């Protein structure tokens, strides 16, 4: 208990105004992050107004380290219902010519692309409710001293056997991943005629109908016009999924285990891959 009290005192100390940088024009919690982004080539005149906006405030839940996983089969059962499969079949019928073109061009079965769009966003109905900038920025500062100590104090209460070094390593990996995705997103959005703080996505910053993280958008998205249009455009989503899977090795005639292995790149979850293939099989059936 003495150890925990010391940790809490340290957290309070690091949170005090006296610990903040004297550069009053920068938000204290984002100073190191902004310095890094500017060093990596982003314009401070673009960044400062963005991160001074109240809508960019850090999100506590995104800075927290959870020991639980959401990737369990039960969360995917809703996509295997009669209603969901009927919705998927209707989408396939309405977009059949585009899906056939994608299938011929990329070798990705049209039912697989439809299944992904169903599971990811229900065909654009739910692209995410979280502002992408503060979501990724919050995760990118997860490894700050203050956040590390706060997370350690919380986890210590649940399991004092977990070492600080383990938490530090996990936070560092997640923060570095989020930093890279945030940087990619800012590079995408700075040339778009859209308010960066009004772009919404998942709790991991995934975007649009196919839920591409920013780095995947830059590498694999296919769109004729703007990012803003891509977000809700079924044709762009279909071709982007085909391009993504093909470039990861998808082709006609793959075995089920091979397909699951490639779907792991899309979402690192065994229940996810299993569900995509089950949905695709149900769509394919005549009844």
N, C-alpha and C positions, 0 to 999 in steps of 0.2 A: 504493500500500500504506500509506503514511503516513496518507493520508486515512481509510482503513478503520480503522486502529488508533485514530485519534482518535475515530471514531464509536463503536467498541467501548468505549473508555474512558468516553465520555459515557454510553453505555448503562449501564455498571456504576455510574457515579456517580448517575444518576437512579434506579437500583434500590436504592440504599443506604438503610438504615433512617433515616438522618438527613434524607432528603428527604421522608419521610412526614409527613403532617399530625399534629399533636399530639393530635387528637381520638381517643383510644385506643379508644373504643367503636365506631368505624367501621373496616371493612376498608380498609387504605391504598389498595389498587388500585381500590376502588369509591367512594372518598370523593366525587370530583367527580360521578360518576354519581348517587349517592344524593342529593347536594345538589340536583341538577337535577330529579330525580323529586319530591323534597319540595317544591321551588319550584313545580312544575307540579301540585301538589295532592294527591299521594299521602301517606298517613299514615306518619310515621317509625316509629310503633309497629308498623306492619305490615311496613315495609321492613327495619328493623334486624335483627330476629331472622332474617328470610329470608336476608339477605346475610351474616350471621355464621355461618350453617350451613355446615359443610364441603362439603356437596353443591353449594353455589353457587360454589365456587372457579372462577376463570377457566379456560377451556379454551384452551391455547396454539394449537391448530390453527385455532380460530375467530378468533384475533387475527392470523393470518398472512395476508399478501397473496400470492396465487398468480397467476402470469402465464399459467397454463394454463386451458383450459375443458374441462368434462366433457360439454358438450352436443354430442356427436357421434352420428351415426346408429347406430353399432355398439351403443351402450348400450341401444337400444330394440328391437333385433331379437328379444329374448326374448319380447316381447309379441305377436309375430306368428306364434308357433309354433302348431301344431295344439292342443297342450295348453292354451295360454293362451286361444285362441279358444273352445275347448270350455268352459273354465271361465267365460268371459264369457257364452256362450249359456245356460249353466245358471243363472247369476245373473239374466239377463234373464227366463228362464222362471219362476224362483222369485219374482221381484218384478214380474211383468208388470203387474198391476193398478196398482201404485204408479207404475211407469214410464209407463204410458199416461195416468194422471192428470197427471203432471208434464208430459208432452208436450203434452197439451191445454191445460194452464194456462199454460205458458211458451213453447211453440212450439219447444222444443229436442228434437231427435230422440232417442228413448230409447236408440238404439245409441250415440250420442255420449256420453251420460251414463255408460253402462256402460263404454265405452272409457276414459273419464277415470278411473273408479274402479278399473279394472284396472291402468292404467299408474301411477296415483298410489300405491296401497297394496295392490293385489291383493285388493280388496274387504275391506280392514281387516286383512289378515294382517300387513302391515308398515306401521304408522303412524309409525315412526321410533324410533330407539334413543337419542336425545339429549335430556337434560333441557332443557326450553325456557328456563327462567330463565338458567342459566349460558351457554347457547348464544347467546342474544340479548344478554345483558349483556357477554359477551366481545367480541362484534362491536361493541358500543356504545362500548367503550373502545379500539378499534383505533387511534383518532387521538390517543391520549395521546402525549406526547413520547417516553416510553420505548419504546412500541410502534412509533412511527414510525421511530425510530433503529434499532431492532432489525430491522425489515423492510427498511429501506434498506440496512443492512449485508449482509443475506442476498441481496437483489436485486443489489446492487453487485457481489458475487462472480460472479453469473451474467451480468450485463450492465451494466457501468459507464456505458454511454451513457444509461441511463434516469435522468432528473433527479429530484432529491428532490421538487421541486414537483409532479411528476406523481403520485408515490406519496402525497404529502400530500393532494392533491386527491381521489384515489381513496379513501383511508382515511377522509377526512372525509365523503364521500357515503355510504359503506357504514355508517359509525358513526351518522350521523344517521338513516338508514333503520332501522337496528337499534334505536336508542333509541326511535323512535316505535312500533315493533312491540312492544318490551318494555313500554312504557308501556300500550299497548292490552291486552297479555296480563295485566298486573298489575291493570288495571281489570276485566277479565273474571273473573279468578280470585279476587279478594279477597272476593267475595260467595258463592263456591261452597264447598260442604262437601267439599273435596278439598285435599290437600297440594300446594301450588304446585310444590314441588320433585320431585314424583312424576308430573308431566305430561311426557310425552315427545313428541318430534316430529322433524322432519327437521333437517338441518344448517343450515337457514335458519329454523327455528322454525315450520315449517308443521304444521298440526294436523289430527287426525282422519282419517276415511276419505277425504274429498275434499281433504285437505292445504291448508286455508285458512291463510294467515298471519293473525295476530291482527286486523289491520285489516279484512281481508276477512270474517272471522268476524263482527265487529261490524256490518259494512255489509250483508252478504248472507246470512248463515246463517239458516236457518229451523229452529227446534226448538221443540217443545211444552213441554219441561220444562227440564232443566239442561244446562249445557255438558258435564258429565261424561257424560251420556247421549248427547249429540250426537256425541261422539268416535267411538262404535262403532255408531251407529244408521243402518242402511241407508236407511230412509225419509227421515230428516233429511238425510242426505248427498245423496240423489237430488234432493230439493226444493231444497236449498241450491245445488247445481250448476245446476239449471234457473233459479233466481232470479238467480244470478250472471251466467250467459250472457245471459239476457234483458235484464238491466239494462245490459249492455255492447253491446246491439244485435242479439243473435241472434234470428232469426225463420225461419219455414219459407221455403224457396225460395232461400236464399242460394247464391251460387256457391262453388265450392271455394276460390278465392283469398279471398273474403270470410270464409269460415269459418276459414281459416288465420289471417287477420288478427285475428279475434276471439279465437281460441285463444291468440294471442300474449299477450293480457292475463292468461290463466290461468298460462302459463309462457312466459317470453320465450326461446323456443327454436324454431327452424325444424324440427329433427328431431322435437321433441315434437308440434307441430301436425300434421306429416305422419303421424306414427305414430297419433295419435288418429283421424284420418280413415281411415287404412288399416284399423285395427282395427274401426272402425264399419262399414266396407264389408264386411269378412269376416263380422262378426256378422250382417249383414243378409242375406247369401246363404243360400240354403236348404241348400246342400251345403258 
